[in-house]
């Protein structure tokens, strides 16, 4: 995770951002600290990367890399405003003993568009990540990568429209995906949790599950009820200030898989 010491909404690179409305950094920090505490109270270890001045979106750590089996596939950002984040995150991993770290050749935004299950990786394209990066990641990680096309600009990263519930199932909002990708998801996950638009537009699917607990935006009330019905323990968090830049719990969380 990366503390939002330099967080601000100063430019527009997604439909959520409005520099005229701005954002309250103090509130963002308090909300982020609440998310960090939630993870620690669940028994998860949280490692921190130092924030870099001039990179207001560096708080969205999920975009910094993809880590599977101890291998680190680095990010290469679409927009120049975030370009320096990729090298910063890759340097953190190499400095912390991750020898199998690769600088990406193709544009990709880390776990924003790559979500890992037990036997495959789901990969988003359409707005940020080049589909060629899906092939590059598959070759480097040695895991099957399934491409999914996003079609609604509000859900510009895969992690805004889908999250893994555990190693073999997901929750998602179908209308964020192309018709063909919806068919793929129905085939792969016939028992998936289907989210409503009301829950999707508060970034309710930008959630983090450890297989038992789901850390989720507090406003996604319908989705929370369905998750409880399925036997998950729901941990609501408030990240409304960070949502002004298009981020939620998952965006703030890069999961390190050894």
N, C-alpha and C positions, 0 to 999 in steps of 0.2 A: 504494500500500500504506500501511498504518497500523500503526506499531509498537505492540505490545500492552502499553504502559506501565501501563495501568489495567485490564488484563484480570482478570476474576474471574467466578465463577459464583455470582451473588447472587439470582437469580430464575429462574422456570421459564416459558419461552415456547415450548419444544419438548421432545420426548421424551428428548433426550440430556442435558438439564440436571438436575443434582442438587446444590442448594446445600449439602446436608449433606456431600457428598463434596468439594465445593470444587474448586479447581484451584491449581496451583503457578505463579505468575506468572513466576518466574525461569526455569522450564523452558519455559514458553510462549514467552518472549522468545528463548531460545536456539534453539528449534525454528523460530520465525518467521525469525530471522536466517539459519538454514540454507536456508529457502525463498528468501529474498531473494538470498542468494549463488548459489543454483542458477540463478535467472533471469539474474543478471549474468554468470555463467560461460557461459551460453548466448548471450550477446551482447545481451540485452534491456535496455532502459533502464527503470529503476525510479524513479518519482517518489513522494515521500512527502507525506502530509498529517499535520499535527500531531494527535496524539491529544488528546482532550478528557476531562478528569477528570469522572467520573460517567457516562461512556458506555463500559462495559466491553466491549461488543460492537462498538465502532467498528473494531476490528481486521479485521472482516469487510467489507472494502472493496467487495467485489463488490456488496453490497446498496445502495451509496451512489448509484448512477446507472446509466444505460445510455448509452453514447457510440457513435454510428454516423455516419460521414461528417462528423465534427467537430461534430455536434449532440448536445447533452447533455439527456437526458430525466431529470429529477430523481426521486428516490425520495420516497415518502410511506408511512411505516411503519405496519404494523397495530397494533403494541403501543406503548403510551405509553413504555415503558422505552427504546425506541430512536428515538422520534419526533424528537429533536433532531439525529440523525445526518443526516437528509435535508438540512436547511438548511446544515449544516456542509460537506457534500460539494459542494453547489451553489455555496456561497461560494468553495470552493477552485477550482472550474472558472472561475467568473467572474473571480476574481482572477488567474488564469493565462491570460487572453486568450481564453477560449471565449465569444464573444458570443452564439452561438446556444444559449442554455441556457434550459430551460423548467421551471418549477415544476409538478409534476403536480397535476391536479385529482382524480385517482382513486388509490386505494391501490395501490401497487406497491413491490416491494423490489429494484429495479434488476436487475443481472445475476443475482441469485438466481433470478429467474423469467423473464429474457429472455436467450436465447443466440443469438448472431448467426452466420449462415453467409453465403456469398457473395451469395445472391439472396433470402434470407428471414430472418426472425427467428422462432425458436420461443419461445412464451410459455406459462408455467405458470399455472394457477389451481387453486383447490380449498382452499387453506389460507391463503395470504397475499395474493396479488395479485388484485385485482378484474378480472374479464374486461373491464370497461369501459376499464381502463387499456390493454388490448391494442389497442383501437380508437384510443385517444388517442395511443399510441405510433406506430401505423401512420400516422396523419395527420401527426404532427409529423416523423417520420423519412423518410416516403416510401418505406418498405420493406414488402413483404407480411409480415404477422404471422399465424402459425399457432397457434391456441389448443390447448393440451393440458391435460387434467384429471388432476391428481394425486389418488390415493385412499388412500395409505398414509401415516399421520402421521409415520412415521420419515423419510419423504422429502417434507418439507414445502415445500421449494423445488425448482424444476426442476433446479437445478445439483447437487442431491444424487442425482439419478436419471438424468442424461443429460449428456454433454459432446460438443461438436463435435470430431471428429478432424482435420478440415480444413474447407475451404469448402463441401464437398458431402456429407459423411458424418458419422455420429455413432456413439457407443457409448451403450447405455442398458440399464436393467433393466425389462423389460416390465411386471412385476406392480406397479410403482409407479403405473401409469397405468390409467385407465378402459378398458373394452373398446373403445369407439369411438376413443379416442386411440391405443391399440395398433394399431388398423387403419390409422389415419392414418400412424403411424410406419413401419409395414411398407410402406405404399404409397410414402412419400417416400424411404425408405432401405432398399431391399431387401438391400443388402450391409452393413448395420450390424453392429457388434460387439455381441453380446448378452452382458450380464454376468450372473453368477450372484448369488443372494442373498448368499452368503458374501462376495463382493467388494463388493456394494452396502452391506452393513451395516457395513463399515469405511470407508464413504464413499470407496470406490475410484473412483466416478464423479464425485466432486468434484475433477476433474482439469483440467489446463490443457495444451492442445496448441497448438504453433505450426505444425503441419502435418508436422513432422519429429520433434520431441521431445515426449514426454508426461511432464509433471511430475505424479506420482501418489503417493498414500499408499502407504507401503512394505508395509503388510499385505495389500494387494490383489494377492496373488501370482498367482492364476489369470488375472486380467485382464491383468496384466503379460506373462504368457507369450503370451496371444493377441495382444496389441498387437505384441510382438516378431515373432510369426509373420506379422503383416500388414506388417512392414517398418518399424515405428516404433522410434525410440530411446527407451527408457524411463529416466526419471530419478526414482528413488524418493526420497521425503522422509518424515521422521518428524514428524507433527503430532498425536500422541496427546493432548497436553494441550489443544490448541485444540479437538479433537474432543469434549471434555467439555462444550463449549457448542454442539456441532453443526456445527463448521466444519472444512474441509480446505483444500487448496491453492487451489482456485477461490474459496472463500469469502473468502480473504485477498487476492484479486487482482481488481482492476477493470481490465479491458482497455480501453485508449484507442485508438479507431479514428479516424484522421484523415479 
